[in-house]
Amino acid sequence: MGWIGDTVDSVKSIQIRQLLTQAVSLGMIVTSALIIWKALMCITGSESPVVVVLSGSMEPGFKRGDILFLHMSKDPIRAGEIVVFNVDGREIPIVHRVIKVHERQDTGEVDVLTKGDNNYGDDRLLYAQGQLWLQRHHIMGRAVGFLPYVGWVTIIMTEKPIIKYILIGALGLLVITSKD
């Protein structure tokens, strides 16, 4: 019968107790991942401590598929720093370099202007309509490190959802059929 027949026989022989044990194990893995993510959020001060570069706008420094590690501190943002920010009306964060910093004399608040290293102009066209500067609340964090190309897994699963479903199905089947 081969591999498929053996898998079907294995699924049929699963007892309820074994199935519950495997479900609890899977739940513990998912819970552990969420706890680690929340801990990283607390440690880094960023709502998203890890992001994937989705475009080539920061080449040659960062390429599409690189993973960036973020940290958000109280230190003032300086020109030349690479920041990740959200723009009102867009759900996907953007990774670009700060090119200008403007401090308001009346409030002391700092506004920043960003630009992708591989782009010709600044990011004002990416900002919300009528917005000329980013404020501190738009910035999710500063890039403090990166892993090249590791984020391609995320990009591929986002752009080709069938691969994601096949991977989840295969992992689910592996969990159900394991004898431990």
Accessible surface in RSA format (square Angstrom, percent):
REM  Atomic radii and reference values for relative SASA: ProtOr
REM  Chains: A
REM  Algorithm: Lee & Richards
REM  Probe-radius: 1.40
REM  Slices: 20
REM RES _ NUM      All-atoms   Total-Side   Main-Chain    Non-polar    All polar
REM                ABS   REL    ABS   REL    ABS   REL    ABS   REL    ABS   REL
RES MET A   1   197.90 102.5 115.64  76.5  82.26 195.9 110.45  93.9  87.45 115.9
RES GLY A   2    46.28  57.1   0.00   N/A  46.28  57.1  37.67 103.4   8.61  19.3
RES TRP A   3   180.59  72.5 168.21  81.4  12.37  29.1 144.53  77.1  36.06  58.5
RES ILE A   4   122.91  69.9 121.25  90.3   1.66   4.0 121.51  87.5   1.40   3.8
RES GLY A   5     5.32   6.6   0.00   N/A   5.32   6.6   4.26  11.7   1.06   2.4
RES ASP A   6    93.35  65.4  87.55  87.1   5.80  13.7  26.84  63.2  66.51  66.3
RES THR A   7    20.45  14.5  16.80  17.0   3.66   8.7  14.63  19.7   5.82   8.8
RES VAL A   8    67.92  44.7  66.14  59.9   1.78   4.3  67.86  59.0   0.06   0.2
RES ASP A   9    74.56  52.2  69.39  69.1   5.17  12.2  28.18  66.3  46.38  46.3
RES SER A  10    18.81  15.9  14.47  19.3   4.34  10.0  16.83  35.8   1.97   2.8
RES VAL A  11    63.05  41.5  55.63  50.4   7.42  17.9  55.63  48.3   7.42  20.1
RES LYS A  12   159.56  77.8 125.49  77.0  34.07  81.1  84.58  76.1  74.98  79.9
RES SER A  13    66.07  55.8  40.90  54.6  25.17  58.0  50.11 106.7  15.96  22.4
RES ILE A  14    33.07  18.8  10.78   8.0  22.29  53.7  11.29   8.1  21.78  59.1
RES GLN A  15   130.45  72.9 124.95  91.3   5.50  13.1  36.63  78.0  93.82  71.2
RES ILE A  16   125.85  71.6 119.49  89.0   6.36  15.3 119.70  86.2   6.15  16.7
RES ARG A  17   194.84  81.8 192.38  98.1   2.47   5.9  65.82  90.0 129.02  78.2
RES GLN A  18    43.79  24.5  38.14  27.9   5.65  13.4  25.03  53.3  18.76  14.2
RES LEU A  19    73.83  41.1  73.70  52.7   0.13   0.3  73.70  51.8   0.13   0.3
RES LEU A  20   108.97  60.7 108.88  77.9   0.09   0.2 108.95  76.5   0.01   0.0
RES THR A  21    75.00  53.3  69.11  70.1   5.89  14.0  55.41  74.4  19.58  29.6
RES GLN A  22    10.86   6.1   9.63   7.0   1.23   2.9  10.74  22.9   0.11   0.1
RES ALA A  23    56.57  52.0  42.38  65.4  14.19  32.3  48.32  68.0   8.25  21.9
RES VAL A  24    91.77  60.4  85.29  77.2   6.48  15.6  91.08  79.1   0.69   1.9
RES SER A  25    52.75  44.6  49.73  66.4   3.02   7.0  27.53  58.6  25.22  35.3
RES LEU A  26    86.36  48.1  84.77  60.6   1.59   4.0  85.88  60.3   0.48   1.3
RES GLY A  27    33.85  41.7   0.00   N/A  33.85  41.7  33.02  90.6   0.83   1.9
RES MET A  28   125.08  64.8 121.36  80.3   3.73   8.9 104.42  88.8  20.66  27.4
RES ILE A  29   116.32  66.2 112.08  83.5   4.25  10.2 115.05  82.9   1.27   3.4
RES VAL A  30    79.12  52.1  76.87  69.6   2.25   5.4  79.07  68.7   0.05   0.1
RES THR A  31    71.70  51.0  71.46  72.4   0.24   0.6  46.42  62.3  25.28  38.2
RES SER A  32    56.19  47.5  53.49  71.4   2.70   6.2  26.66  56.8  29.52  41.4
RES ALA A  33    58.08  53.4  48.10  74.2   9.98  22.7  52.98  74.6   5.09  13.5
RES LEU A  34   112.09  62.4 111.33  79.6   0.75   1.9 111.93  78.6   0.15   0.4
RES ILE A  35   110.59  62.9 108.07  80.5   2.53   6.1 110.00  79.2   0.60   1.6
RES ILE A  36   107.50  61.2 105.64  78.7   1.86   4.5 107.37  77.3   0.12   0.3
RES TRP A  37    94.78  38.0  94.03  45.5   0.75   1.8  79.72  42.5  15.06  24.4
RES LYS A  38   125.05  61.0 124.55  76.4   0.50   1.2  81.45  73.3  43.59  46.4
RES ALA A  39    45.86  42.2  37.54  57.9   8.32  18.9  44.72  63.0   1.13   3.0
RES LEU A  40    63.55  35.4  63.55  45.5   0.00   0.0  63.55  44.6   0.00   0.0
RES MET A  41    47.31  24.5  42.36  28.0   4.95  11.8  40.69  34.6   6.62   8.8
RES CYS A  42   109.86  83.1  79.02  88.1  30.84  72.5  32.68  82.8  77.18  83.2
RES ILE A  43   130.49  74.3 106.99  79.7  23.50  56.6 114.39  82.4  16.11  43.7
RES THR A  44    18.82  13.4  18.40  18.7   0.42   1.0  18.82  25.3   0.00   0.0
RES GLY A  45    48.00  59.2   0.00   N/A  48.00  59.2  28.22  77.5  19.77  44.3
RES SER A  46     3.16   2.7   0.00   0.0   3.16   7.3   2.35   5.0   0.82   1.1
RES GLU A  47   110.75  63.6  92.10  69.7  18.65  44.4  30.95  59.9  79.80  65.2
RES SER A  48    19.97  16.9  19.97  26.7   0.00   0.0  10.26  21.8   9.71  13.6
RES PRO A  49     2.90   2.1   1.52   1.4   1.38   5.0   1.52   1.3   1.38   8.6
RES VAL A  50    39.85  26.2  31.51  28.5   8.34  20.1  31.51  27.4   8.34  22.6
RES VAL A  51    14.11   9.3   8.79   8.0   5.31  12.8  14.11  12.3   0.00   0.0
RES VAL A  52    29.59  19.5  17.17  15.5  12.43  29.9  17.17  14.9  12.43  33.7
RES VAL A  53     4.65   3.1   4.23   3.8   0.41   1.0   4.65   4.0   0.00   0.0
RES LEU A  54    78.45  43.7  65.21  46.7  13.24  33.3  65.21  45.8  13.24  35.6
RES SER A  55    56.10  47.4  51.86  69.2   4.24   9.8  42.53  90.6  13.57  19.0
RES GLY A  56    27.09  33.4   0.00   N/A  27.09  33.4  17.30  47.5   9.79  21.9
RES SER A  57    19.42  16.4  15.31  20.4   4.11   9.5  13.67  29.1   5.74   8.0
RES MET A  58     0.82   0.4   0.80   0.5   0.02   0.1   0.80   0.7   0.02   0.0
RES GLU A  59    61.52  35.3  60.04  45.4   1.48   3.5   7.45  14.4  54.07  44.1
RES PRO A  60   113.50  82.7 101.99  93.0  11.51  41.8 103.04  85.1  10.46  65.0
RES GLY A  61    44.60  55.0   0.00   N/A  44.60  55.0  29.96  82.2  14.64  32.8
RES PHE A  62    21.05  10.5  21.01  13.0   0.03   0.1  21.05  12.8   0.00   0.0
RES LYS A  63    81.58  39.8  81.58  50.1   0.00   0.0  55.99  50.4  25.59  27.3
RES ARG A  64    73.55  30.9  71.00  36.2   2.55   6.1  27.87  38.1  45.68  27.7
RES GLY A  65     0.00   0.0   0.00   N/A   0.00   0.0   0.00   0.0   0.00   0.0
RES ASP A  66     4.41   3.1   4.41   4.4   0.00   0.0   0.00   0.0   4.41   4.4
RES ILE A  67    24.26  13.8  24.26  18.1   0.00   0.0  24.26  17.5   0.00   0.0
RES LEU A  68     0.00   0.0   0.00   0.0   0.00   0.0   0.00   0.0   0.00   0.0
RES PHE A  69    75.65  37.8  75.65  46.9   0.00   0.0  75.65  45.9   0.00   0.0
RES LEU A  70     1.53   0.9   0.00   0.0   1.53   3.8   0.00   0.0   1.53   4.1
RES HIS A  71    70.37  38.5  70.12  48.7   0.25   0.6  40.55  41.8  29.82  34.7
RES MET A  72    33.09  17.1  21.90  14.5  11.19  26.6  21.90  18.6  11.19  14.8
RES SER A  73    31.26  26.4  22.48  30.0   8.78  20.2  26.50  56.4   4.76   6.7
RES LYS A  74   196.27  95.7 174.11 106.8  22.15  52.7 118.73 106.9  77.53  82.6
RES ASP A  75    90.68  63.5  88.87  88.5   1.80   4.3  18.09  42.6  72.58  72.4
RES PRO A  76    63.07  46.0  54.81  50.0   8.26  30.0  59.80  49.4   3.28  20.4
RES ILE A  77     4.75   2.7   3.95   2.9   0.80   1.9   3.95   2.8   0.80   2.2
RES ARG A  78   141.23  59.3 140.73  71.7   0.51   1.2  54.33  74.3  86.90  52.7
RES ALA A  79    62.99  57.9  38.45  59.3  24.54  55.8  38.72  54.5  24.27  64.3
RES GLY A  80    37.50  46.2   0.00   N/A  37.50  46.2  27.13  74.5  10.37  23.2
RES GLU A  81    53.51  30.7  46.85  35.4   6.65  15.8  27.76  53.7  25.75  21.0
RES ILE A  82    26.63  15.2  21.66  16.1   4.97  12.0  21.66  15.6   4.97  13.5
RES VAL A  83     0.00   0.0   0.00   0.0   0.00   0.0   0.00   0.0   0.00   0.0
RES VAL A  84     0.11   0.1   0.11   0.1   0.00   0.0   0.11   0.1   0.00   0.0
RES PHE A  85     0.00   0.0   0.00   0.0   0.00   0.0   0.00   0.0   0.00   0.0
RES ASN A  86    45.12  31.1  44.77  43.3   0.36   0.9  20.28  48.8  24.84  24.0
RES VAL A  87     4.29   2.8   1.16   1.0   3.13   7.6   1.77   1.5   2.52   6.8
RES ASP A  88    92.14  64.5  77.68  77.3  14.47  34.2  31.47  74.1  60.68  60.5
RES GLY A  89    90.50 111.6   0.00   N/A  90.50 111.6  44.51 122.1  46.00 103.0
RES ARG A  90   116.54  48.9 100.66  51.3  15.88  37.8  30.07  41.1  86.47  52.4
RES GLU A  91   161.60  92.8 128.64  97.3  32.96  78.5  53.14 102.8 108.45  88.5
RES ILE A  92    94.01  53.5  91.54  68.2   2.47   6.0  91.95  66.2   2.06   5.6
RES PRO A  93    43.07  31.4  32.47  29.6  10.60  38.5  32.47  26.8  10.60  65.9
RES ILE A  94    24.24  13.8  21.20  15.8   3.05   7.3  24.24  17.5   0.00   0.0
RES VAL A  95    14.36   9.4   9.08   8.2   5.28  12.7   9.08   7.9   5.28  14.3
RES HIS A  96     4.28   2.3   4.28   3.0   0.00   0.0   2.21   2.3   2.07   2.4
RES ARG A  97    72.77  30.6  72.77  37.1   0.00   0.0  24.40  33.3  48.38  29.3
RES VAL A  98     0.94   0.6   0.00   0.0   0.94   2.3   0.00   0.0   0.94   2.5
RES ILE A  99    65.29  37.2  43.08  32.1  22.21  53.5  46.76  33.7  18.52  50.3
RES LYS A 100   116.13  56.7 112.69  69.1   3.44   8.2  64.54  58.1  51.60  55.0
RES VAL A 101    57.51  37.8  25.15  22.8  32.36  78.0  25.15  21.9  32.36  87.8
RES HIS A 102    85.23  46.6  82.63  57.4   2.60   6.7  46.55  48.0  38.68  45.0
RES GLU A 103    99.07  56.9  88.43  66.9  10.64  25.3  17.92  34.7  81.15  66.3
RES ARG A 104    78.75  33.1  75.37  38.4   3.38   8.0  22.61  30.9  56.14  34.0
RES GLN A 105   172.19  96.3 140.05 102.4  32.14  76.5  66.32 141.2 105.87  80.3
RES ASP A 106   127.31  89.2  84.00  83.6  43.30 102.4  50.73 119.4  76.57  76.4
RES THR A 107    80.50  57.3  45.36  46.0  35.14  83.8  53.44  71.8  27.06  40.9
RES GLY A 108    38.47  47.4   0.00   N/A  38.47  47.4  21.74  59.6  16.73  37.5
RES GLU A 109    90.63  52.0  83.47  63.1   7.16  17.0  36.81  71.2  53.82  43.9
RES VAL A 110    40.78  26.8  30.88  28.0   9.90  23.9  30.88  26.8   9.90  26.9
RES ASP A 111     5.77   4.0   5.77   5.7   0.00   0.0   0.00   0.0   5.77   5.8
RES VAL A 112     1.27   0.8   1.27   1.2   0.00   0.0   1.27   1.1   0.00   0.0
RES LEU A 113     1.59   0.9   1.59   1.1   0.00   0.0   1.59   1.1   0.00   0.0
RES THR A 114     0.00   0.0   0.00   0.0   0.00   0.0   0.00   0.0   0.00   0.0
RES LYS A 115    47.58  23.2  47.00  28.8   0.59   1.4  30.55  27.5  17.04  18.1
RES GLY A 116     0.00   0.0   0.00   N/A   0.00   0.0   0.00   0.0   0.00   0.0
RES ASP A 117    51.21  35.9  23.26  23.1  27.95  66.1  15.21  35.8  36.00  35.9
RES ASN A 118    88.02  60.7  66.34  64.1  21.68  52.2   4.86  11.7  83.16  80.4
RES ASN A 119    50.07  34.5  40.55  39.2   9.51  22.9  13.88  33.4  36.19  35.0
RES TYR A 120   226.65 105.8 196.34 111.7  30.31  78.9 151.40 113.8  75.24  92.8
RES GLY A 121    42.41  52.3   0.00   N/A  42.41  52.3  33.99  93.3   8.42  18.9
RES ASP A 122    53.66  37.6  35.21  35.0  18.46  43.6   3.24   7.6  50.43  50.3
RES ASP A 123     1.63   1.1   1.04   1.0   0.58   1.4   0.58   1.4   1.04   1.0
RES ARG A 124    80.72  33.9  70.74  36.1   9.98  23.8  23.26  31.8  57.46  34.8
RES LEU A 125   176.26  98.2 149.41 106.9  26.85  67.5 152.12 106.8  24.15  65.0
RES LEU A 126    50.73  28.3  48.36  34.6   2.38   6.0  48.36  34.0   2.38   6.4
RES TYR A 127    11.13   5.2   0.00   0.0  11.13  29.0   0.01   0.0  11.12  13.7
RES ALA A 128    29.93  27.5  20.68  31.9   9.25  21.0  28.42  40.0   1.51   4.0
RES GLN A 129   190.23 106.4 149.76 109.5  40.47  96.3  60.98 129.8 129.25  98.0
RES GLY A 130    74.88  92.3   0.00   N/A  74.88  92.3  41.00 112.5  33.88  75.9
RES GLN A 131    28.44  15.9  19.18  14.0   9.27  22.1  24.13  51.4   4.32   3.3
RES LEU A 132   104.59  58.3 100.07  71.6   4.53  11.4 100.07  70.3   4.53  12.2
RES TRP A 133    56.26  22.6  54.60  26.4   1.66   3.9  39.51  21.1  16.75  27.2
RES LEU A 134     0.15   0.1   0.00   0.0   0.15   0.4   0.00   0.0   0.15   0.4
RES GLN A 135    39.68  22.2  39.38  28.8   0.30   0.7  16.16  34.4  23.52  17.8
RES ARG A 136    88.80  37.3  83.63  42.6   5.17  12.3  61.66  84.3  27.14  16.4
RES HIS A 137   143.45  78.4 106.71  74.2  36.74  94.0  91.15  93.9  52.30  60.9
RES HIS A 138     9.86   5.4   7.17   5.0   2.69   6.9   8.55   8.8   1.31   1.5
RES ILE A 139    11.45   6.5   0.72   0.5  10.73  25.9   0.94   0.7  10.51  28.5
RES MET A 140    13.21   6.8   8.65   5.7   4.56  10.9  11.59   9.8   1.63   2.2
RES GLY A 141     0.00   0.0   0.00   N/A   0.00   0.0   0.00   0.0   0.00   0.0
RES ARG A 142    20.22   8.5  20.22  10.3   0.00   0.0  16.73  22.9   3.49   2.1
RES ALA A 143    25.76  23.7   3.45   5.3  22.32  50.8   3.73   5.3  22.03  58.4
RES VAL A 144   101.47  66.8  61.10  55.3  40.36  97.3  69.59  60.5  31.88  86.5
RES GLY A 145    29.41  36.3   0.00   N/A  29.41  36.3  27.28  74.9   2.13   4.8
RES PHE A 146    91.82  45.9  71.67  44.4  20.15  52.4  71.67  43.5  20.15  57.7
RES LEU A 147    80.88  45.0  80.88  57.9   0.00   0.0  80.88  56.8   0.00   0.0
RES PRO A 148    66.05  48.1  58.70  53.5   7.34  26.7  58.70  48.5   7.34  45.6
RES TYR A 149   123.81  57.8 117.26  66.7   6.55  17.0  89.73  67.4  34.08  42.0
RES VAL A 150    75.45  49.6  65.87  59.6   9.58  23.1  72.85  63.3   2.59   7.0
RES GLY A 151     0.42   0.5   0.00   N/A   0.42   0.5   0.42   1.1   0.00   0.0
RES TRP A 152    86.48  34.7  86.48  41.9   0.00   0.0  79.55  42.4   6.93  11.2
RES VAL A 153    91.49  60.2  88.30  79.9   3.19   7.7  91.24  79.3   0.25   0.7
RES THR A 154    64.59  45.9  63.68  64.6   0.91   2.2  39.78  53.4  24.81  37.5
RES ILE A 155     2.78   1.6   1.44   1.1   1.34   3.2   2.78   2.0   0.00   0.0
RES ILE A 156    73.27  41.7  72.33  53.9   0.94   2.3  73.27  52.8   0.00   0.0
RES MET A 157    46.44  24.0  46.36  30.7   0.07   0.2  43.53  37.0   2.91   3.9
RES THR A 158    97.06  69.0  80.05  81.2  17.01  40.5  65.06  87.4  32.00  48.4
RES GLU A 159    99.09  56.9  71.07  53.8  28.01  66.7  36.64  70.9  62.45  51.0
RES LYS A 160   120.61  58.8 117.83  72.3   2.78   6.6  69.02  62.1  51.59  55.0
RES PRO A 161    60.83  44.3  60.83  55.5   0.00   0.0  60.83  50.2   0.00   0.0
RES ILE A 162   110.51  62.9 107.85  80.3   2.66   6.4 108.50  78.1   2.02   5.5
RES ILE A 163    73.76  42.0  73.01  54.4   0.75   1.8  73.41  52.9   0.35   0.9
RES LYS A 164    71.76  35.0  71.76  44.0   0.00   0.0  25.24  22.7  46.51  49.5
RES TYR A 165   134.31  62.7 125.22  71.2   9.09  23.7  88.25  66.3  46.07  56.8
RES ILE A 166   113.59  64.6 105.48  78.6   8.11  19.5 112.08  80.7   1.51   4.1
RES LEU A 167    79.81  44.4  77.78  55.6   2.03   5.1  79.77  56.0   0.04   0.1
RES ILE A 168   105.22  59.9 102.15  76.1   3.07   7.4 102.97  74.1   2.25   6.1
RES GLY A 169    42.47  52.4   0.00   N/A  42.47  52.4  37.06 101.7   5.41  12.1
RES ALA A 170    56.23  51.7  43.54  67.2  12.69  28.9  49.38  69.5   6.85  18.1
RES LEU A 171    96.34  53.7  96.04  68.7   0.30   0.7  96.28  67.6   0.06   0.2
RES GLY A 172    30.69  37.9   0.00   N/A  30.69  37.9  29.69  81.5   1.01   2.3
RES LEU A 173    66.06  36.8  63.08  45.1   2.98   7.5  64.11  45.0   1.96   5.3
RES LEU A 174   115.86  64.5 112.52  80.5   3.35   8.4 115.27  81.0   0.59   1.6
RES VAL A 175    49.46  32.5  46.12  41.8   3.34   8.0  49.46  43.0   0.00   0.0
RES ILE A 176    64.34  36.6  64.20  47.8   0.14   0.3  64.20  46.2   0.14   0.4
RES THR A 177    28.51  20.3  19.93  20.2   8.58  20.4   7.71  10.4  20.80  31.4
RES SER A 178    44.16  37.3  34.76  46.4   9.40  21.7  34.37  73.2   9.79  13.7
RES LYS A 179   141.91  69.2 114.18  70.1  27.73  66.0  92.34  83.1  49.57  52.8
RES ASP A 180   157.52 110.3 113.45 112.9  44.07 104.2  64.18 151.0  93.34  93.1
END  Absolute sums over single chains surface
CHAIN  1 A    11910.9       9909.3       2001.6       8031.9       3879.0
END  Absolute sums over all chains
TOTAL         11910.9       9909.3       2001.6       8031.9       3879.0
